[in-house]
């Protein structure tokens, strides 16, 4: 199992970690820490040394309640960092964006993957990725960030998320995006209550069984706080527990702020899963 990311091939036989690099002033977990080019590069280098297989750069906060950022401002934040990382690192650079103009510019600057919370539904987004050889992660989100947590309701959250992602994968394939470039993300915390998130985690094997690699983004999220009572800066143990559960549920990519500890947790979970399945 390989993910084709431009000139890179990411081996997903064993699950890997995607490192989160926010270059925003207002991200919920680390806003403002990496807004200069020097700080962003240093953090990316640190994550690569700790074992990140992909670095995911984000220039727009999509935390609950967040307001949209203009594409030109997002580009101002993201593009110089992408250029530095492409020149300095030997790992794929992903850009976390839902805007076609940002996608096109980032791909032109050498980004190897697009991580889109809107699953390429924005005008021009599908065409921008289809015209490249980059990978793309398609995420499920109910509503928009500014209001997505306002009493979300599902009849069957896992079935609805799976149906949505299947439709987006079909749209990508119809647009000429090869299956080897696709990843799906159930969107933990994006228009879901704690009960919805836990149900999705329990039923992650259903999504994984569909054949498209699954990315799980659980690091430091509010569900960890709800379960543990911990603030954002104290959520590492809970985040590691969720990372392990995601890998046991079939996730092939775990998106994390704390790369080193998460790499270790993923290795242990993958080894256990291999022994349980008789493959280790």
C-alpha positions in Angstrom: 0.0 0.0 0.0 1.6 3.3 -1.2 0.3 6.8 -1.4 1.5 8.7 -4.4 2.5 12.2 -3.4 4.0 13.9 -6.4 7.6 12.7 -6.6 7.3 10.8 -3.3 5.8 7.4 -2.5 4.7 7.1 1.1 4.6 3.5 2.3 1.4 2.8 4.2 2.0 -0.9 4.9 2.8 0.3 8.4 0.9 3.4 9.6 2.7 6.7 9.6 2.4 10.1 11.3 1.6 13.4 9.6 3.1 16.3 11.5 0.9 19.4 12.0 2.6 22.8 11.2 0.2 25.7 11.8 1.4 29.1 10.5 -1.6 30.9 11.8 -2.0 33.3 14.8 -5.1 31.6 16.1 -5.0 27.8 15.7 -6.5 26.2 18.8 -3.4 24.1 19.7 -0.4 26.1 18.8 -1.5 29.4 17.2 1.2 32.0 16.9 4.2 29.7 17.6 5.3 29.1 14.1 4.3 32.3 12.2 7.8 33.3 11.1 9.6 31.4 8.3 12.5 30.6 10.6 10.2 29.2 13.4 8.2 27.2 10.9 11.2 25.7 9.2 12.8 24.8 12.6 9.6 23.1 13.7 9.2 21.2 10.4 12.8 20.0 10.6 12.2 18.8 14.2 9.1 16.9 13.2 11.0 15.3 10.3 13.8 14.2 12.6 11.2 12.7 15.0 9.8 10.5 12.2 7.0 12.5 10.5 6.3 10.9 7.1 4.4 14.0 5.9 4.4 17.7 7.1 1.0 19.4 6.8 1.2 23.2 6.6 -2.0 25.2 7.5 -2.6 28.9 7.1 -6.3 29.1 8.1 -7.6 28.0 11.5 -10.6 25.7 11.1 -11.3 25.3 14.8 -15.0 25.5 15.9 -16.1 29.1 15.6 -13.3 30.2 13.3 -14.0 32.7 10.6 -12.7 32.3 7.0 -9.3 33.8 6.0 -9.0 35.5 2.6 -7.1 33.5 0.1 -4.4 36.2 -0.4 -3.7 36.2 3.4 -3.6 32.4 3.5 -1.1 32.5 0.6 1.0 35.1 2.4 1.3 32.8 5.4 1.7 29.5 3.6 3.6 29.9 0.4 7.0 31.0 1.7 6.9 28.2 4.3 6.1 25.6 1.6 9.0 26.9 -0.6 11.4 26.6 2.4 10.2 23.1 3.3 10.3 21.8 -0.3 13.9 23.1 -0.6 15.1 21.8 2.8 13.2 18.6 3.7 13.2 15.1 2.1 9.6 14.4 3.1 6.3 15.3 1.3 4.8 18.7 2.1 1.1 18.8 2.4 -1.0 22.0 2.5 -4.1 22.1 4.7 -6.5 24.3 2.6 -10.0 24.4 1.1 -9.3 27.2 -1.4 -8.5 26.4 -5.1 -6.2 29.4 -5.5 -4.1 28.3 -2.5 -4.0 24.8 -3.7 -2.8 25.8 -7.2 -0.1 28.1 -5.8 1.1 25.6 -3.2 1.2 22.8 -5.8 3.2 25.1 -8.1 5.6 25.7 -5.3 6.3 22.0 -4.9 3.7 20.8 -2.4 3.0 17.1 -2.8 -0.4 16.8 -1.1 -3.5 18.8 -0.4 -5.4 18.2 2.9 -8.9 19.6 2.4 -11.6 19.8 5.1 -14.1 20.5 2.3 -13.2 17.4 0.3 -12.6 19.4 -2.9 -16.1 20.9 -3.0 -15.0 24.5 -3.4 -15.2 25.9 -6.9 -12.0 25.0 -8.8 -10.6 22.8 -6.1 -11.2 19.4 -7.9 -9.7 20.7 -11.1 -6.6 22.1 -9.3 -5.7 18.8 -7.8 -6.7 16.8 -10.9 -4.2 18.9 -12.9 -1.3 17.8 -10.6 0.2 14.6 -9.5 -0.3 15.3 -5.8 -2.1 13.3 -3.2 -5.3 14.6 -1.6 -7.1 13.9 1.7 -10.8 14.3 1.5 -12.4 15.1 4.9 -16.0 15.0 6.1 -17.3 18.2 7.7 -20.9 19.0 8.6 -21.5 22.7 7.9 -18.8 25.4 8.1 -16.2 25.9 10.9 -17.9 29.0 12.3 -21.1 27.0 13.1 -20.3 23.3 12.7 -20.6 22.5 16.4 -24.1 24.1 16.7 -26.0 20.9 17.7 -25.0 18.6 14.9 -27.5 15.7 14.3 -27.1 12.4 12.4 -29.4 9.4 12.0 -26.3 7.2 11.7 -23.0 9.1 11.8 -20.8 6.4 10.5 -23.0 5.5 7.6 -23.5 9.1 6.6 -19.8 9.9 6.8 -18.9 6.8 4.8 -21.6 7.7 2.2 -20.2 11.2 1.8 -16.6 10.1 1.5 -17.5 7.4 -1.1 -19.2 10.1 -3.2 -16.2 12.4 -3.0 -13.9 9.6 -3.9 -16.1 8.8 -6.9 -16.0 12.5 -7.9 -12.2 12.5 -7.8 -11.9 9.3 -9.8 -14.3 10.8 -12.4 -12.1 13.9 -12.6 -9.0 11.7 -13.3 -7.4 11.5 -9.9 -5.9 8.1 -9.5 -6.9 5.9 -6.6 -3.3 5.8 -5.4 -3.5 9.5 -4.7 -6.5 9.4 -2.4 -6.9 9.5 1.4 -10.1 9.9 3.4 -10.6 11.5 6.8 -13.9 11.1 8.8 -13.4 14.5 10.3 -13.3 14.0 14.1 -14.6 17.2 15.7 -15.8 18.7 12.5 -19.6 19.0 13.1 -19.7 16.1 15.5 -20.5 15.7 19.2 -18.4 13.6 21.6 -20.8 10.8 21.1 -20.5 11.1 17.3 -16.7 11.1 17.5 -16.6 8.0 19.7 -19.1 6.2 17.5 -16.9 7.0 14.4 -13.8 5.8 16.2 -15.5 2.5 17.2 -16.7 2.0 13.6 -13.5 3.1 11.9 -12.9 -0.4 10.6 -15.9 0.0 8.4 -14.4 3.0 6.8 -11.0 1.4 6.5 -12.5 -1.7 4.9 -13.6 0.5 2.0 -10.1 0.3 0.6 -9.0 4.0 0.6 -6.3 4.8 3.2 -7.8 6.5 6.3 -6.3 9.5 8.0 -7.3 10.2 11.6 -6.9 13.6 13.1 -7.5 13.4 16.9 -4.5 15.3 18.3 -5.3 17.7 21.2 -8.9 18.0 20.1 -11.8 19.0 22.3 -12.9 15.4 22.6 -9.7 14.8 24.5 -10.6 17.7 26.8 -14.1 16.4 27.3 -12.9 12.9 28.1 -10.1 14.0 30.5 -10.9 17.5 31.7 -7.5 18.6 30.4 -6.6 21.9 28.7 -5.1 22.0 25.2 -1.5 21.9 26.5 -2.2 18.8 28.7 -3.8 16.5 26.2 -0.8 14.5 25.0 -1.6 11.3 26.9 -5.2 11.3 25.7 -4.1 12.1 22.2 -1.7 9.1 22.2 -4.5 6.8 23.5 -6.7 8.0 20.6 -3.9 7.5 18.1 -3.5 3.9 19.2 -7.2 3.2 18.9 -7.2 4.8 15.5 -4.4 2.5 14.3 -6.1 -0.5 15.7 -9.2 0.6 13.8 -7.3 0.7 10.5 -6.1 4.2 10.1 -2.9 4.4 8.0 -2.1 8.0 8.7 -2.3 9.7 12.1 -2.2 13.5 12.1 -0.5 14.9 15.2 1.1 17.9 16.8 3.4 15.9 19.0 5.2 13.9 16.4 7.9 12.0 18.4 5.6 10.5 21.1 2.9 9.7 18.4 5.4 7.9 16.2 6.3 5.7 19.2 2.6 5.0 20.0 1.8 4.2 16.4 4.7 1.8 16.2 3.5 -0.1 19.3 -0.1 -0.2 18.1 1.0 -1.4 14.6 3.2 -4.1 16.1 0.3 -5.3 18.3 -2.2 -5.2 15.4 0.3 -7.3 13.3 0.7 -9.9 16.0 -3.1 -10.1 16.5 -3.6 -10.6 12.8 -0.7 -13.2 12.6 1.4 -11.0 10.3 4.2 -10.0 12.7 
